Amino acid sequence: MRVTGITFLDGFAVKLAFSDGYGAEMDLAPALAPGDPLRDPAVFLQGKPNGLTIEWPGGIDFCPDVLRVWCEAGKVLSPQETANYFEMVSSGNLAA
């Protein structure tokens, strides 16, 4: 799974496009810790597809599979919720 495109919306909201044609809008603000360089709008708006995911200056990125899960959930999930999702998929209890 690859992220093939990004459109910047208001604040830290983005519309992401994936290699399988799926697309969704989501707010990345909850994933950005206080002091995170991406909290600077001038830096955040520099994100670009790199062939696998979206990358920002300094090599900052998010795992494309995590971005997909968050998009399908409609929100940024906690690290535990994200891990639980991947565990359910790997155990066959949820279709990927």
N, C-alpha and C positions, 0 to 999 in steps of 0.2 A: 504494500500500500504506500503510495506516495502522495504528498500534497503538491498539486501542480499550479495552484494559483491562490492569490490572496487579494481581497479588496478591503481597504480600510474604511470602516464606517465611523460612527461617532465614538469618541473616547477611545476605549481599548477593544471595541467591538470590531469583529472582522467577519468577512464571508470567505470561507475556504472552499477550494475545489480539489477533489481527489482524483486519482488516476482511473478509478472505475466509474467516473461520471457523477458520483455523489457530491453534493454541495450543501453547505449549511452555514448559518450565521451563529456566532457565539461571542460572548464577552469574555475576554482573557483577563480582565482586571483581577478576578479572584486568584489567579495563578501567579500574580506578580507581588512578591513580598515587598514590604517597605524598604526603600533604598535600592530596589532592583533597577538596573540601568534602563530597562524597558519602560519604567514608569515615566521616563522623560519622553514626552510626545515626539520630540525631534528624533530621538533614537528609535522609538517604536515604529514610526512611519517609514523607516528604512528597511523593514523586513522584506525579503525577496525569496522566491522559490530557488532552491539550490540543486534540484534534481531528485531530492528525497523528501525534504520538509521545507519549512520556512526558516531562514537564517537571518540573524541580525548582526550588526557590527560586533566584532569581538568573538565571533563564533557562537553566539547565543542561539539556541534553538529548542524546540520541543520535539519529542519523539512523534513521528507521524501517526503511529498506532494510538498513542495517547490522545492526540488531537482528534482522531476519528471517534474514539470512544466518547470523548467529551462532547463532540458535535452531535452524536447520536443521543446522548443523554440530555442535550440541550443546555448544558452548564458544565463548568469546571467541577470535576469530582475531587474529593479529598484523595490524598495518596492511598489511604486504606480502601476507599470505594473503588478506585482505579485498579488496585491490586486484586481486590475481590472479583472484579469483572474478568480480568485476565485469567484468574484461577478457575472461574466457572467455565470459561471458554476452553481452557486446556484440559479440563476434566470431562468435557463433553456435555456439561449441563446447560450450555447456552450456545446457540449457533453464532458463529463469528460473522 
